[in-house]
């Protein structure tokens, strides 16, 4: 008879091996791209040239936010499309349920919207892109660690409440065993609040021009 700890590990391994690589890639992309879009311009002194044009800080920040969000949509959409193309070419029967798979990817996209929002906020309030990358990385790694520890150790399950990853369970979504509405509303709310805060903070802060 398997122990409770071993069963927790087996369930964690089953539910988290698929898609982890894409999580890492999208996390790295969100962290590095967000820092490049604002903080790097400030640290290199290029922001002064942008502000010398008839363009407001709000317009600059909003445009850069749109670039980051649009890039995440493009990457996720492309990956989804190639998944269906690969299935059509190499499999005689569908291996995934289309509706559940699209819902899973949409929820994952909203998750990375939320992750990119605090990365963009750090980029908006810091003058050094390296500091923005470092702080964003620390927050992301901690949240992933909290979710991982909470899944493996029942006594520390409360740590999952501190992680954005806890509201996203791709295996259950793919099997149609859970609703994505709550997670999507949570991620979208965080995204709107933090991106708005980032734009306002960038507008009001003193820049070393």
C-alpha positions as CSV (number, residue, x, y, z in Angstrom):
1,X,0.0,0.0,0.0
2,X,1.5,3.3,-1.0
3,X,2.1,6.0,1.6
4,X,0.3,9.3,1.6
5,X,3.5,11.2,0.8
6,X,4.2,8.9,-2.2
7,X,0.7,9.3,-3.5
8,X,0.9,13.1,-3.3
9,X,4.2,12.9,-5.2
10,X,2.7,10.6,-7.9
11,X,-0.3,12.8,-8.4
12,X,2.0,15.9,-8.6
13,X,4.3,14.3,-11.1
14,X,1.3,13.1,-13.3
15,X,-0.3,16.5,-13.3
16,X,2.7,18.7,-13.8
17,X,5.2,17.1,-16.1
18,X,3.1,18.0,-19.2
19,X,3.5,21.6,-20.2
20,X,6.2,22.6,-17.7
21,X,8.7,23.4,-20.4
22,X,6.2,25.9,-21.9
23,X,5.7,27.4,-18.5
24,X,9.4,28.0,-18.1
25,X,9.7,29.6,-21.6
26,X,6.7,31.9,-21.1
27,X,7.9,32.9,-17.7
28,X,11.3,33.8,-19.0
29,X,9.8,35.6,-21.9
30,X,7.5,37.7,-19.7
31,X,10.2,38.6,-17.3
32,X,12.9,39.6,-19.8
33,X,10.5,41.3,-22.3
34,X,8.8,43.4,-19.6
35,X,12.2,44.7,-18.4
36,X,13.2,45.6,-22.0
37,X,10.1,47.5,-22.7
38,X,10.5,50.2,-20.1
39,X,13.3,49.8,-17.6
40,X,16.0,49.2,-20.2
41,X,15.0,52.4,-22.0
42,X,15.4,54.3,-18.7
43,X,18.7,52.6,-17.8
44,X,20.2,53.3,-21.2
45,X,19.0,56.8,-21.4
46,X,16.9,56.2,-24.5
47,X,13.6,57.2,-22.7
48,X,14.6,60.8,-23.0
49,X,14.5,60.5,-26.8
50,X,11.0,59.0,-26.7
51,X,9.7,61.6,-24.4
52,X,11.2,64.4,-26.6
53,X,8.6,63.4,-29.2
54,X,4.9,64.5,-28.9
55,X,4.1,61.3,-27.0
56,X,3.0,61.2,-23.4
57,X,4.2,58.7,-20.7
58,X,0.8,57.1,-20.6
59,X,0.9,56.5,-24.4
60,X,4.4,55.0,-24.2
61,X,3.5,52.7,-21.3
62,X,0.2,51.6,-22.8
63,X,1.9,50.9,-26.1
64,X,4.6,48.8,-24.4
65,X,2.0,46.9,-22.4
66,X,0.1,46.1,-25.6
67,X,3.3,44.8,-27.2
68,X,3.9,42.4,-24.2
69,X,0.3,41.2,-24.0
70,X,0.1,40.8,-27.8
71,X,3.3,38.8,-27.9
72,X,1.9,36.4,-25.3
73,X,-1.3,36.0,-27.4
74,X,0.8,35.4,-30.5
75,X,3.0,32.8,-28.8
76,X,0.1,30.9,-27.2
77,X,-2.0,31.0,-30.4
78,X,0.9,29.7,-32.5
79,X,1.6,26.9,-30.1
80,X,-2.1,25.9,-30.1
81,X,-2.3,26.0,-33.8
82,X,0.8,23.8,-34.3
83,X,-0.6,21.3,-31.8
84,X,-3.7,20.8,-33.9
85,X,-1.7,20.7,-37.1
86,X,0.6,18.1,-35.6
87,X,-2.3,16.0,-34.4
88,X,-3.9,16.1,-37.8
89,X,-0.7,15.0,-39.5
90,X,0.6,12.3,-37.2
91,X,-2.4,10.9,-35.5
92,X,-5.3,9.0,-37.1
93,X,-7.6,9.8,-34.2
94,X,-7.8,13.0,-32.1
95,X,-5.8,12.7,-28.9
96,X,-7.2,15.8,-27.3
97,X,-10.7,17.2,-26.8
98,X,-10.7,20.4,-28.8
99,X,-13.0,22.4,-26.4
100,X,-11.1,21.4,-23.2
101,X,-7.7,22.0,-24.8
102,X,-8.7,25.5,-26.0
103,X,-10.0,26.3,-22.5
104,X,-6.8,25.0,-20.9
105,X,-4.7,27.2,-23.2
106,X,-6.9,30.2,-22.7
107,X,-6.6,29.9,-18.9
108,X,-2.9,29.4,-19.2
109,X,-2.7,32.6,-21.3
110,X,-4.6,34.5,-18.7
111,X,-2.1,33.1,-16.1
112,X,0.8,34.6,-18.0
113,X,-1.1,37.8,-18.5
114,X,-1.1,38.1,-14.7
115,X,2.6,37.1,-14.4
116,X,3.5,39.6,-17.0
117,X,1.6,42.3,-15.2
118,X,3.8,42.3,-12.1
119,X,6.9,42.0,-14.3
120,X,5.7,45.1,-16.2
121,X,5.0,46.9,-12.9
122,X,8.6,46.3,-11.7
123,X,9.8,47.6,-15.1
124,X,7.7,50.7,-14.7
125,X,9.0,51.6,-11.2
126,X,12.7,50.7,-11.5
127,X,15.4,52.4,-13.3
128,X,17.6,49.4,-13.9
129,X,16.4,46.5,-16.2
130,X,18.6,44.1,-14.4
131,X,16.9,44.9,-11.1
132,X,13.5,44.5,-12.8
133,X,14.5,41.1,-14.1
134,X,15.9,40.0,-10.7
135,X,12.8,41.0,-8.8
136,X,10.4,39.5,-11.3
137,X,12.4,36.3,-11.3
138,X,12.4,36.1,-7.5
139,X,8.6,36.6,-7.3
140,X,7.9,34.0,-10.0
141,X,10.3,31.4,-8.6
142,X,8.8,31.8,-5.1
143,X,5.3,31.4,-6.4
144,X,6.2,28.3,-8.3
145,X,8.0,26.9,-5.3
146,X,5.0,27.6,-3.0
147,X,2.7,25.8,-5.4
148,X,5.1,22.8,-5.7
149,X,5.6,22.5,-1.9
150,X,1.9,22.8,-1.3
151,X,1.2,20.0,-3.7
152,X,3.9,17.6,-2.3
153,X,3.4,18.3,1.4
154,X,-0.1,18.3,2.8
155,X,1.0,20.2,5.9
156,X,2.2,23.1,3.7
157,X,-0.8,23.1,1.3
158,X,-1.7,26.6,2.6
159,X,1.4,27.9,0.7
160,X,-0.5,27.4,-2.5
161,X,-2.7,30.4,-1.5
162,X,0.3,32.6,-2.1
163,X,0.8,31.4,-5.7
164,X,-0.8,32.3,-9.0
165,X,0.0,28.8,-10.2
166,X,-2.4,27.2,-7.7
167,X,-5.5,28.4,-9.7
168,X,-4.3,26.7,-12.8
169,X,-4.6,22.9,-13.1
170,X,-4.1,22.0,-16.8
171,X,-4.7,18.3,-16.5
172,X,-8.1,18.8,-14.8
173,X,-9.1,21.4,-17.4
174,X,-8.1,19.1,-20.2
175,X,-10.2,16.3,-18.8
176,X,-13.1,18.7,-18.2
177,X,-13.1,18.1,-14.4
178,X,-13.0,21.7,-13.3
179,X,-14.3,25.1,-14.3
180,X,-11.9,27.8,-15.6
181,X,-14.2,30.7,-14.9
182,X,-12.9,31.5,-11.4
183,X,-9.3,31.2,-12.4
184,X,-9.8,33.4,-15.5
185,X,-11.6,36.1,-13.6
186,X,-8.9,36.1,-11.0
187,X,-6.1,36.3,-13.5
188,X,-7.8,39.0,-15.5
189,X,-8.5,41.1,-12.4
190,X,-4.9,41.0,-11.4
191,X,-3.8,41.8,-14.9
192,X,-6.0,44.9,-15.2
193,X,-5.1,46.2,-11.7
194,X,-1.3,45.7,-12.0
195,X,-1.0,47.0,-15.6
196,X,-3.1,50.1,-14.6
197,X,-0.9,50.6,-11.6
198,X,2.2,50.3,-13.7
199,X,1.0,52.9,-16.3
200,X,0.0,55.3,-13.5
201,X,3.3,54.8,-11.6
202,X,5.3,55.4,-14.8
203,X,3.4,58.6,-15.5
204,X,3.9,60.0,-12.0
205,X,7.4,58.9,-11.2
206,X,10.6,61.0,-11.5
207,X,12.8,59.6,-14.3
208,X,16.6,60.1,-14.4
209,X,16.6,61.7,-17.9
